[in-house]
Amino acid sequence: MNLPMLTRRQLLAYTSLSGLAWLTPVAEQLSRAAEKQPRGEPARSLILVWLSGGPSQLETFDPHPGRAIGGPTQAIDTRIKAVQIASTLPRVAEQLDACCLIRDVVSKEGDHERGALALKTGYPPEPTIVHPSVGAILCHQLPESGVEIPRHVSILPDRFPGKGGFLGAQFDAFKTYDPRDKVPDVQPRTSEERFARRLADQNVVEQAFAVGRVKQAEATLHREMIDRARRMMASEQLQAFELDREPQSVQTLYGDSTFGRGCLAARRLIEVGVRCVEVTLSGWDTHANNFEGTTEQNGKLDQPLAALLQDLRERKLLDHTVVMCCGEFGRTPKINGLDGRDHWPTGFSMLLAGGPLRRGHIRGATDPDGQRIKYDDGTRVADLHATVLRALGVNPALELQSPIGRPIKLSEGKLLVDLFAS
């Protein structure tokens, strides 16, 4: 019996046990379990700030100045008492009280592709199934609500944008690049009259193909994709990509950079109902010159990420939007011979904010001497995914059927109840 959202009081009322003394031990346990479920209205959209390459937690969200593992990185105070982050993220430090900072994330995947798939899907890669990314799950599970443009968007994608996996390619992220440029391939290259003739000719071909093979024609989803593309081409919602419609003060807030424009576009897209937007900042693979490289990357990250959090707060959008900032893994406490850090999936950092999640909350810590966090002792990626899905109103334990009939849960993780506001 699944009682995911009942409070103890509701359970008692529904079972007519309120005020009775014969509550059984099983019912008592069920009621207490229900009481621990997170409360609060779920968010509607997700913005994934993807730090491609694996950012060093020691130079971003978990510095250890003065320790052997800390290197030359300095720390600054944040808006959360007694919590510091790298001194090269001063604007983010001013917005940290809007966030949950998880400092003990553990994964078993130390390869870039495998790590990216694990962080975006909540599952380790498997040879027999491709799991959908969290953005694909949201588009599959939550209503369309009148959105005529793609509901899963990847801005500045790296090699591993969110995929639909076994849910189907129609849930893959729509890829676009610098928002300063127009979205490609949404304007006909011919006159309206000629474009209409081409569509009519295409209908003739499609109808001929479907003769005697209706099911096969429908399975291609070709007609559906054409219709969706035409709706998108004619939609006013495409204006969400046009940043020059924003006041100059807002454009200045995000900064004059490709990544900054991507973050501003993400905010505009979720305003028109897009479910998930990935914005990628590449360049975090610091096997050599880690300190110089991460300082440069932080300079690119700091203003846009802080602006996104500030802008969402001021527009009252953060209550309806989950922001997730992470990469595929962290970096080793040991500094290698090239003044760099190597891959480290056993104790790294992730930033979460928005929706019903707690604000100003810190979970976990890394060892100041650089010891690995045991997998069962850290915050597992699967548990984070289950928590993010719940924050967005999706039941992570829901089972779907793969194309070959295999039952697969949206997440195998456990809910991290402490990350939710009380």
C-alpha positions as CSV (number, residue, x, y, z in Angstrom):
1,M,0.0,0.0,0.0
2,N,1.6,3.3,-1.1
3,L,0.9,6.3,1.1
4,P,3.4,8.8,-0.3
5,M,1.9,12.1,0.6
6,L,-0.4,11.4,3.6
7,T,0.3,13.0,7.0
8,R,-0.3,10.9,10.1
9,R,-3.4,12.9,10.8
10,Q,-4.7,12.3,7.3
11,L,-4.0,8.6,7.6
12,L,-6.0,8.4,10.9
13,A,-8.9,10.2,9.3
14,Y,-9.0,8.1,6.2
15,T,-8.9,4.8,8.2
16,S,-11.5,6.1,10.8
17,L,-9.0,5.5,13.6
18,S,-8.8,9.0,15.0
19,G,-9.5,9.0,18.7
20,L,-9.4,5.2,19.0
21,A,-7.1,3.3,21.3
22,W,-6.7,0.2,19.2
23,L,-4.2,1.5,16.6
24,T,-2.2,-1.5,15.6
25,P,1.6,-1.5,15.6
26,V,1.6,-1.8,11.8
27,A,-0.8,1.1,11.4
28,E,1.3,3.1,13.9
29,Q,4.4,2.5,11.8
30,L,2.6,3.4,8.6
31,S,1.3,6.6,10.1
32,R,4.8,7.6,11.4
33,A,6.3,6.9,8.0
34,A,3.7,9.1,6.4
35,E,4.4,11.8,8.9
36,K,8.1,11.9,7.7
37,Q,7.2,12.5,4.1
38,P,8.2,16.0,2.7
39,R,5.6,18.7,2.7
40,G,5.3,21.8,0.5
41,E,4.1,22.4,-3.1
42,P,6.2,20.7,-5.7
43,A,8.2,22.7,-8.2
44,R,7.3,22.8,-11.9
45,S,10.6,23.1,-13.7
46,L,14.3,22.1,-13.3
47,I,17.3,24.1,-14.3
48,L,20.5,21.9,-14.5
49,V,23.7,24.0,-14.4
50,W,26.0,21.3,-15.7
51,L,29.8,21.8,-15.0
52,S,31.2,19.6,-17.6
53,G,34.5,17.9,-16.9
54,G,34.2,17.4,-13.2
55,P,34.8,20.5,-11.0
56,S,37.1,20.3,-8.0
57,Q,35.1,20.5,-4.8
58,L,38.2,21.9,-3.1
59,E,38.3,24.9,-5.3
60,T,34.5,25.5,-5.4
61,F,32.1,24.5,-2.7
62,D,34.3,22.7,-0.1
63,P,37.7,24.4,0.3
64,H,40.1,23.4,3.0
65,P,42.6,26.3,3.3
66,G,45.6,25.6,5.4
67,R,45.4,21.9,4.9
68,A,47.7,19.8,2.7
69,I,44.8,18.9,0.4
70,G,43.7,22.5,0.1
71,G,46.5,23.9,-2.0
72,P,46.6,27.6,-2.4
73,T,42.8,28.0,-2.6
74,Q,41.4,30.5,-0.1
75,A,37.9,30.6,1.4
76,I,35.3,33.3,2.1
77,D,32.3,33.5,4.4
78,T,28.8,33.0,2.9
79,R,25.3,34.1,3.9
80,I,25.2,30.8,5.9
81,K,26.8,31.2,9.3
82,A,30.2,29.3,9.7
83,V,30.0,28.1,6.1
84,Q,32.7,29.0,3.6
85,I,33.3,28.4,-0.1
86,A,36.1,29.3,-2.5
87,S,37.1,33.0,-2.5
88,T,36.7,33.1,-6.3
89,L,32.9,32.7,-5.9
90,P,32.0,35.9,-4.0
91,R,28.6,36.4,-5.7
92,V,27.5,32.8,-5.2
93,A,28.5,33.2,-1.5
94,E,25.9,36.0,-1.3
95,Q,23.2,33.7,-2.6
96,L,24.1,30.5,-0.7
97,D,21.3,31.0,1.8
98,A,18.9,30.0,-0.9
99,C,20.5,26.6,-1.4
100,C,21.1,23.2,-0.1
101,L,24.9,22.4,-0.3
102,I,25.7,18.7,-0.3
103,R,29.4,18.0,0.3
104,D,29.5,14.2,0.5
105,V,28.2,13.1,-2.8
106,V,29.4,9.6,-3.8
107,S,29.3,7.8,-7.1
108,K,30.9,4.6,-8.4
109,E,31.6,6.2,-11.8
110,G,34.9,7.9,-12.4
111,D,34.8,8.1,-16.2
112,H,33.5,11.2,-17.9
113,E,30.8,9.5,-20.0
114,R,29.7,7.1,-17.3
115,G,29.8,9.8,-14.6
116,A,27.7,12.2,-16.7
117,L,25.1,9.5,-17.4
118,A,25.0,8.6,-13.7
119,L,24.5,12.2,-12.5
120,K,21.9,12.9,-15.2
121,T,19.9,9.7,-14.9
122,G,20.5,8.6,-11.3
123,Y,21.5,5.1,-12.6
124,P,24.9,3.7,-13.5
125,P,25.2,3.0,-17.2
126,E,24.0,-0.5,-18.3
127,P,24.8,-2.4,-21.5
128,T,21.1,-3.5,-22.0
129,I,19.1,-0.3,-21.3
130,V,19.6,3.4,-21.6
131,H,18.0,5.2,-18.7
132,P,16.2,8.6,-19.3
133,S,17.7,11.7,-17.9
134,V,15.8,13.6,-15.2
135,G,14.6,16.2,-17.8
136,A,13.2,13.4,-20.0
137,I,11.4,11.9,-17.0
138,L,9.8,15.3,-16.1
139,C,8.5,15.8,-19.7
140,H,7.2,12.2,-19.7
141,Q,5.5,12.4,-16.3
142,L,4.2,16.0,-16.1
143,P,1.5,17.6,-18.3
144,E,2.5,19.7,-21.3
145,S,0.5,22.7,-20.1
146,G,0.3,24.4,-23.5
147,V,4.0,24.5,-24.3
148,E,4.6,24.7,-28.1
149,I,8.4,24.7,-28.0
150,P,10.5,21.8,-26.8
151,R,10.0,21.1,-23.1
152,H,13.5,19.7,-22.6
153,V,16.3,22.0,-23.7
154,S,20.1,21.8,-23.6
155,I,21.9,25.1,-24.0
156,L,25.6,24.9,-24.9
157,P,25.6,21.1,-24.7
158,D,28.7,19.0,-24.3
159,R,28.9,15.4,-25.6
160,F,26.3,14.1,-23.1
161,P,23.1,16.1,-23.3
162,G,20.0,14.7,-21.6
163,K,18.5,11.8,-23.4
164,G,15.1,10.2,-23.5
165,G,16.6,6.7,-23.1
166,F,14.0,4.0,-23.2
167,L,11.2,6.6,-23.1
168,G,12.1,7.5,-26.7
169,A,14.0,10.0,-28.7
170,Q,11.1,12.4,-28.6
171,F,12.2,13.2,-25.0
172,D,15.8,14.0,-26.0
173,A,16.9,17.5,-25.1
174,F,16.6,20.1,-27.9
175,K,20.1,21.4,-28.4
176,T,20.9,25.1,-29.0
177,Y,23.9,27.2,-28.5
178,D,24.7,30.9,-27.8
179,P,21.4,32.6,-27.2
180,R,22.8,35.7,-28.8
181,D,22.2,33.8,-32.1
182,K,18.8,33.0,-33.5
183,V,17.5,29.5,-32.9
184,P,18.5,27.6,-36.1
185,D,16.1,26.0,-38.6
186,V,12.8,27.5,-37.3
187,Q,12.2,29.9,-40.2
188,P,11.2,28.5,-43.6
189,R,13.8,29.2,-46.3
190,T,11.2,29.6,-49.0
191,S,8.1,31.8,-49.5
192,E,5.0,30.8,-47.5
193,E,3.3,29.7,-50.7
194,R,6.1,27.3,-51.7
195,F,6.4,26.1,-48.1
196,A,2.7,25.2,-48.1
197,R,3.1,23.3,-51.4
198,R,6.0,21.3,-49.9
199,L,3.9,20.3,-46.9
200,A,1.1,19.2,-49.2
201,D,3.6,17.1,-51.3
202,Q,4.9,15.6,-48.1
203,N,1.4,14.6,-47.1
204,V,1.0,12.7,-50.4
205,V,4.2,10.8,-49.8
206,E,3.2,10.0,-46.2
207,Q,-0.2,8.7,-47.2
208,A,1.3,6.5,-49.9
209,F,3.8,5.1,-47.4
210,A,1.1,4.3,-44.9
211,V,-1.0,2.2,-47.3
212,G,-0.9,-1.4,-45.9
213,R,1.5,-0.4,-43.1
214,V,-0.4,2.0,-40.9
215,K,1.1,0.8,-37.6
216,Q,4.6,1.0,-38.9
217,A,4.0,4.5,-40.2
218,E,2.6,5.6,-36.8
219,A,5.6,4.0,-35.0
220,T,8.0,6.3,-36.8
221,L,6.4,9.3,-35.1
222,H,7.2,11.2,-38.3
223,R,3.8,13.0,-38.5
224,E,3.9,13.9,-34.8
225,M,7.4,15.3,-35.1
226,I,6.4,17.3,-38.2
227,D,3.3,18.7,-36.5
228,R,5.3,19.7,-33.4
229,A,8.0,21.3,-35.5
230,R,5.4,23.4,-37.3
231,R,3.8,24.5,-34.1
232,M,7.2,25.5,-32.7
233,M,8.0,27.5,-35.9
234,A,4.8,29.5,-35.5
235,S,4.9,29.9,-31.8
236,E,5.4,33.2,-30.0
237,Q,7.0,31.2,-27.2
238,L,10.2,31.2,-29.3
239,Q,10.6,34.7,-28.0
240,A,11.9,33.2,-24.8
241,F,15.2,32.7,-26.7
242,E,15.4,36.4,-27.6
243,L,17.4,38.0,-24.8
244,D,17.3,41.5,-26.2
245,R,13.7,41.6,-25.0
246,E,15.1,41.8,-21.5
247,P,15.9,45.2,-19.9
248,Q,19.5,46.1,-20.2
249,S,19.8,46.0,-16.4
250,V,18.8,42.3,-16.4
251,Q,21.2,41.4,-19.2
252,T,24.0,43.2,-17.2
253,L,23.1,41.2,-14.1
254,Y,23.9,37.9,-15.9
255,G,27.0,39.3,-17.6
256,D,28.2,39.5,-21.2
257,S,29.3,35.9,-21.6
258,T,27.9,32.9,-23.5
259,F,27.2,31.0,-20.3
260,G,25.6,34.1,-18.7
261,R,23.3,34.4,-21.7
262,G,22.5,30.7,-21.3
263,C,21.5,31.1,-17.7
264,L,19.2,34.1,-18.6
265,A,17.7,32.1,-21.4
266,A,17.0,29.2,-19.0
267,R,15.0,31.6,-16.7
268,R,13.0,32.9,-19.7
269,L,12.3,29.3,-20.9
270,I,10.9,28.1,-17.6
271,E,8.7,31.1,-17.5
272,V,6.9,29.9,-20.6
273,G,6.5,26.4,-19.2
274,V,9.6,24.5,-20.3
275,R,10.1,21.6,-17.9
276,C,13.9,21.2,-17.9
277,V,16.8,23.4,-19.2
278,E,20.4,22.3,-19.0
279,V,23.0,25.0,-19.3
280,T,26.5,23.7,-19.7
281,L,29.8,25.3,-18.7
282,S,32.6,23.2,-20.1
283,G,36.3,23.3,-19.1
284,W,36.5,21.7,-15.7
285,D,38.8,18.8,-16.5
286,T,41.8,20.1,-14.6
287,H,44.3,17.2,-14.6
288,A,47.0,19.9,-15.0
289,N,47.1,23.5,-13.8
290,N,44.1,22.9,-11.6
291,F,44.3,26.1,-9.5
292,E,44.8,28.4,-12.4
293,G,42.1,26.6,-14.5
294,T,39.5,26.4,-11.7
295,T,40.0,30.1,-10.9
296,E,39.3,30.9,-14.5
297,Q,36.2,28.6,-14.5
298,N,34.9,30.1,-11.3
299,G,35.2,33.5,-12.9
300,K,32.9,32.3,-15.7
301,L,30.5,30.6,-13.2
302,D,30.2,33.1,-10.4
303,Q,28.2,36.0,-11.8
304,P,25.7,34.0,-14.0
305,L,24.9,31.4,-11.3
306,A,24.4,34.1,-8.6
307,A,22.3,36.1,-11.0
308,L,20.1,33.1,-11.8
309,L,19.5,32.5,-8.1
310,Q,18.9,36.2,-7.4
311,D,16.6,36.6,-10.4
312,L,14.5,33.6,-9.6
313,R,14.2,34.7,-6.0
314,E,13.1,38.3,-6.9
315,R,10.6,37.0,-9.4
316,K,9.1,34.5,-7.0
317,L,10.1,31.8,-9.4
318,L,12.4,29.9,-7.1
319,D,9.5,28.3,-5.3
320,H,8.4,26.8,-8.6
321,T,11.9,25.9,-9.9
322,V,14.6,23.5,-8.8
323,V,18.2,24.5,-9.6
324,M,20.8,21.7,-9.6
325,C,24.5,22.6,-10.1
326,C,27.0,19.8,-10.5
327,G,29.4,17.9,-12.7
328,E,30.1,14.2,-13.3
329,F,32.4,13.9,-10.2
330,G,34.9,15.8,-8.1
331,R,38.7,16.0,-8.0
332,T,41.3,14.2,-5.9
333,P,42.6,15.6,-2.6
334,K,46.0,14.7,-3.8
335,I,47.7,17.2,-6.1
336,N,49.5,15.4,-9.0
337,G,52.8,16.3,-10.5
338,L,51.2,18.6,-13.1
339,D,49.8,20.7,-10.3
340,G,46.4,19.2,-11.2
341,R,43.8,17.0,-9.6
342,D,42.4,13.7,-11.0
343,H,39.0,12.1,-11.0
344,W,37.4,11.6,-7.6
345,P,33.8,10.2,-7.3
346,T,34.1,9.5,-3.6
347,G,33.2,12.7,-1.9
348,F,32.3,15.8,-4.0
349,S,29.9,18.7,-4.0
350,M,26.5,19.5,-5.5
351,L,24.3,22.6,-5.1
352,L,20.5,22.3,-5.0
353,A,18.0,25.1,-4.6
354,G,14.3,25.9,-5.0
355,G,10.9,24.3,-4.8
356,P,10.1,22.6,-1.5
357,L,13.8,22.1,-0.7
358,R,15.4,23.6,2.4
359,R,17.3,26.8,2.1
360,G,20.6,27.5,3.8
361,H,21.1,23.8,4.5
362,I,24.5,21.9,4.5
363,R,24.6,18.2,4.2
364,G,27.7,16.1,4.8
365,A,31.4,17.0,4.8
366,T,34.6,15.7,3.3
367,D,37.5,14.6,5.4
368,P,40.0,17.4,5.9
369,D,42.8,14.9,5.3
370,G,41.4,13.7,2.0
371,Q,40.1,10.2,2.9
372,R,37.6,8.6,0.6
373,I,34.0,8.6,1.8
374,K,32.6,5.1,1.9
375,Y,29.8,4.6,-0.5
376,D,27.3,3.7,2.1
377,D,28.2,6.6,4.3
378,G,27.9,9.4,1.7
379,T,25.0,11.0,-0.2
380,R,24.4,8.7,-3.1
381,V,23.5,10.0,-6.6
382,A,20.5,7.7,-6.8
383,D,19.1,9.2,-3.5
384,L,19.6,12.7,-4.8
385,H,17.7,11.9,-8.0
386,A,14.8,10.4,-6.0
387,T,14.8,13.6,-3.9
388,V,14.8,15.9,-6.9
389,L,12.0,14.0,-8.6
390,R,9.9,14.2,-5.4
391,A,10.6,17.9,-5.2
392,L,9.2,18.2,-8.7
393,G,6.0,16.2,-7.9
394,V,7.1,12.9,-9.5
395,N,6.9,9.7,-7.6
396,P,10.5,8.2,-7.9
397,A,9.2,4.7,-7.1
398,L,6.9,4.6,-10.1
399,E,7.6,1.6,-12.3
400,L,7.5,2.0,-16.1
401,Q,7.9,-0.7,-18.8
402,S,10.9,-0.7,-21.0
403,P,10.3,-1.5,-24.7
404,I,11.0,-5.1,-24.0
405,G,8.7,-5.3,-21.1
406,R,11.2,-4.9,-18.3
407,P,9.8,-3.1,-15.2
408,I,12.1,-0.2,-14.3
409,K,11.6,2.3,-11.5
410,L,12.2,6.0,-12.2
411,S,14.7,5.9,-9.4
412,E,16.1,3.2,-7.1
413,G,17.2,5.9,-4.6
414,K,15.8,6.7,-1.2
415,L,14.2,10.0,-0.3
416,L,16.5,12.4,1.6
417,V,13.9,13.9,3.8
418,D,16.3,16.2,5.6
419,L,16.7,18.2,2.3
420,F,13.0,19.3,2.4
421,A,11.7,22.3,4.2
422,S,9.7,21.4,7.4
